[in-house]
Amino acid sequence: MSTLVEVKNVTKVYKRDTMEIPVLQNISLDVPEGEFLALMGPSGSGKTTLLNLISGIDQPTSGSILVGGTDIAKLNESALAKWRSNHIGFVFQFYNLMPVLTAFENVELPLLLTNLSKKEKKQRVEAVLSVVGLADRMDHYPKQLSGGQQQRVAIARAIVSDPTLIIGDEPTGDLDRKSAEEILVLLSRLNSEFKKTIIMVTHDPHAAESAHTIQHLDKGELKSN
């Protein structure tokens, strides 16, 4: 199985005035294609920072990050934005849906930047809403949906562009146990059936059990399970 994500000797230091705050120290991590990886660790351990580096939202202070062979630290801002829209699907803790848009319109958003025809966009949005079990809710607004349903809309939005990598930052963190379980089953299905590579940050040991591999971050250092 080929390696999709290669994190090599990555250090991240934030500067605040004259103060340097080290967040990640000499992290190396390989994520094979088709992997479902859970990143665990206490608050402030650097989990979200590592996700942001892998997804190109932030840049490492030193070291390199290759995703699908592309050294993303070397891309300029516009190339990085284009790369993200083609390769990364984001799932956040608080859904980040647009309240004035329907489920269909929220999922369609990433496709507005593509050259797909109106018919192709419609087919793709309907297909992913069907995959997440919300074909009958596509005309509903976020406020008309439960938390679990909103997160499923967010997952549909994350996969509608057929990304190389799904990044989940506490995707079950704001859900009750039943809804969280449904989201974990859905993520596992995306991984096993649709061969999506997933990196998920979670505080929840039960959520982490859905992953193939668990890695622990502690004080900016990676410790294998």
C-alpha positions as CSV (number, residue, x, y, z in Angstrom):
1,M,0.0,0.0,0.0
2,S,1.5,3.4,-1.0
3,T,2.1,6.1,1.5
4,L,-0.3,9.1,1.0
5,V,0.9,11.4,3.7
6,E,4.6,11.8,4.7
7,V,5.3,14.0,7.6
8,K,9.1,14.3,8.0
9,N,10.9,15.9,11.0
10,V,8.2,18.6,11.3
11,T,8.5,21.2,14.0
12,K,6.1,24.0,14.5
13,V,6.9,27.0,16.6
14,Y,4.5,30.0,17.1
15,K,6.0,33.4,17.7
16,R,4.3,35.9,20.0
17,D,6.3,39.1,20.2
18,T,9.7,37.9,21.3
19,M,8.4,34.7,22.8
20,E,8.6,31.4,20.9
21,I,6.0,28.8,21.7
22,P,6.9,25.3,20.5
23,V,3.8,23.2,19.6
24,L,5.2,20.3,17.6
25,Q,8.7,18.9,18.0
26,N,10.3,16.8,15.3
27,I,7.2,14.9,14.2
28,S,7.5,12.1,11.6
29,L,4.4,10.2,10.5
30,D,3.5,8.1,7.5
31,V,-0.2,7.5,6.6
32,P,-0.8,4.9,4.0
33,E,-3.5,5.2,1.3
34,G,-6.8,3.8,2.6
35,E,-5.8,4.3,6.3
36,F,-8.2,5.4,9.0
37,L,-6.0,7.1,11.6
38,A,-7.1,8.5,15.0
39,L,-4.9,11.2,16.6
40,M,-5.5,11.4,20.4
41,G,-4.0,13.5,23.1
42,P,-4.9,16.1,25.8
43,S,-5.9,19.7,24.9
44,G,-2.9,21.7,23.8
45,S,-0.9,18.6,22.7
46,G,-0.8,19.9,19.1
47,K,-3.4,17.6,17.4
48,T,-5.3,20.3,15.6
49,T,-2.0,22.0,14.6
50,L,-0.8,18.8,13.0
51,L,-4.1,18.5,11.1
52,N,-3.7,22.1,9.9
53,L,-0.2,21.4,8.7
54,I,-1.3,18.2,6.8
55,S,-4.2,20.0,5.2
56,G,-2.1,23.0,4.2
57,I,-3.9,25.5,6.4
58,D,-0.7,26.3,8.3
59,Q,3.0,25.9,7.4
60,P,5.7,24.0,9.4
61,T,8.6,25.9,10.9
62,S,10.9,23.2,9.7
63,G,10.6,19.8,8.1
64,S,8.4,18.7,5.1
65,I,4.9,17.4,4.5
66,L,4.1,15.5,1.3
67,V,0.6,14.6,0.4
68,G,0.3,12.4,-2.7
69,G,3.9,13.2,-3.5
70,T,3.3,17.0,-3.4
71,D,5.4,19.0,-0.9
72,I,2.7,21.3,0.2
73,A,5.0,23.6,2.3
74,K,6.5,24.7,-1.1
75,L,3.2,25.8,-2.6
76,N,2.3,29.5,-2.7
77,E,-1.1,30.7,-1.3
78,S,-3.1,30.5,-4.5
79,A,-1.7,27.1,-5.5
80,L,-2.3,25.9,-1.9
81,A,-6.0,27.0,-2.0
82,K,-6.5,25.1,-5.3
83,W,-4.7,22.0,-4.0
84,R,-6.9,22.0,-0.8
85,S,-10.1,22.3,-2.8
86,N,-9.0,19.3,-5.0
87,H,-7.5,17.1,-2.3
88,I,-8.9,17.8,1.2
89,G,-12.3,17.2,2.7
90,F,-12.9,18.9,6.1
91,V,-15.3,17.7,8.8
92,F,-15.4,20.0,11.8
93,Q,-16.8,19.6,15.3
94,F,-19.4,22.3,14.9
95,Y,-20.5,21.4,11.3
96,N,-19.8,25.0,9.9
97,L,-22.9,24.9,7.7
98,M,-24.3,28.1,6.2
99,P,-27.6,28.6,8.0
100,V,-29.3,30.4,5.0
101,L,-28.6,27.5,2.6
102,T,-30.4,24.2,2.3
103,A,-28.6,20.9,2.8
104,F,-28.3,20.6,-1.0
105,E,-26.9,24.1,-1.3
106,N,-24.4,23.6,1.5
107,V,-23.1,20.4,-0.1
108,E,-23.0,22.1,-3.5
109,L,-20.7,24.9,-2.2
110,P,-17.3,23.2,-3.0
111,L,-18.5,22.4,-6.5
112,L,-19.2,26.1,-7.4
113,L,-15.4,26.5,-8.1
114,T,-15.3,23.6,-10.5
115,N,-16.1,23.4,-14.2
116,L,-18.9,20.8,-13.7
117,S,-22.2,21.5,-15.5
118,K,-25.3,22.3,-13.5
119,K,-26.6,18.8,-14.2
120,E,-23.3,17.1,-13.1
121,K,-23.3,19.2,-9.8
122,K,-26.9,18.2,-9.1
123,Q,-26.1,14.5,-9.7
124,R,-23.1,14.6,-7.5
125,V,-24.8,16.4,-4.6
126,E,-27.8,14.0,-4.7
127,A,-25.4,11.0,-4.8
128,V,-23.4,12.0,-1.7
129,L,-26.6,13.1,0.3
130,S,-27.9,9.6,-0.5
131,V,-24.6,8.0,0.7
132,V,-25.0,9.9,4.1
133,G,-28.7,8.9,4.3
134,L,-30.2,12.3,3.8
135,A,-31.7,12.1,0.3
136,D,-35.1,13.0,1.8
137,R,-33.7,16.1,3.7
138,M,-31.9,17.9,0.9
139,D,-34.3,20.9,0.9
140,H,-34.1,21.3,4.7
141,Y,-32.2,24.1,6.3
142,P,-29.6,23.4,9.1
143,K,-32.0,24.6,11.8
144,Q,-34.5,22.0,10.6
145,L,-32.0,19.2,11.1
146,S,-30.7,17.5,14.2
147,G,-27.0,17.8,15.2
148,G,-26.3,14.3,13.8
149,Q,-28.0,15.2,10.5
150,Q,-26.1,18.5,10.3
151,Q,-22.8,16.6,10.7
152,R,-23.9,14.2,7.9
153,V,-24.5,17.2,5.7
154,A,-21.0,18.4,6.6
155,I,-19.6,15.0,5.7
156,A,-21.5,15.0,2.4
157,R,-20.0,18.5,1.7
158,A,-16.5,17.1,2.6
159,I,-16.7,14.2,0.1
160,V,-18.6,15.8,-2.8
161,S,-15.4,16.8,-4.5
162,D,-14.0,13.3,-4.2
163,P,-11.0,14.4,-2.0
164,T,-7.8,12.4,-1.6
165,L,-7.9,12.8,2.2
166,I,-10.7,13.4,4.7
167,I,-9.6,15.5,7.8
168,G,-11.9,15.3,10.8
169,D,-11.3,17.6,13.8
170,E,-13.4,16.1,16.7
171,P,-16.2,15.2,14.3
172,T,-18.3,13.6,17.1
173,G,-17.3,16.1,19.8
174,D,-20.7,18.0,19.8
175,L,-23.0,15.0,19.4
176,D,-24.9,12.7,21.7
177,R,-23.8,9.1,21.9
178,K,-26.3,7.7,19.4
179,S,-25.6,10.4,16.8
180,A,-21.8,10.1,17.4
181,E,-22.1,6.3,16.7
182,E,-23.9,6.9,13.4
183,I,-21.2,9.3,12.3
184,L,-18.5,6.8,13.2
185,V,-20.3,4.1,11.3
186,L,-20.5,6.5,8.3
187,L,-16.8,7.4,8.5
188,S,-15.9,3.7,8.7
189,R,-18.1,3.0,5.6
190,L,-16.4,5.8,3.7
191,N,-13.1,4.3,4.6
192,S,-13.9,0.6,3.8
193,E,-16.4,0.9,1.0
194,F,-15.2,4.1,-0.8
195,K,-11.5,3.6,0.1
196,K,-11.2,7.1,1.6
197,T,-8.1,7.9,3.7
198,I,-9.2,9.5,7.0
199,I,-7.2,11.3,9.7
200,M,-9.4,12.1,12.7
201,V,-8.6,14.0,15.8
202,T,-10.6,12.9,18.8
203,H,-10.7,13.1,22.6
204,D,-13.0,10.1,22.8
205,P,-11.4,6.6,23.2
206,H,-14.6,5.0,21.9
207,A,-14.5,7.1,18.7
208,A,-10.8,6.3,18.3
209,E,-11.7,2.6,18.3
210,S,-13.3,3.0,14.9
211,A,-9.9,3.8,13.4
212,H,-7.4,1.2,12.2
213,T,-4.5,3.0,13.9
214,I,-4.3,5.2,16.9
215,Q,-1.4,7.7,17.5
216,H,-1.0,9.8,20.6
217,L,0.3,13.3,20.8
218,D,1.7,14.5,24.1
219,K,3.3,17.9,24.6
220,G,4.1,18.1,20.9
221,E,5.6,14.7,20.5
222,L,4.1,11.7,18.8
223,K,3.9,8.4,20.8
224,S,2.6,5.2,19.1
225,N,-0.2,3.3,20.7
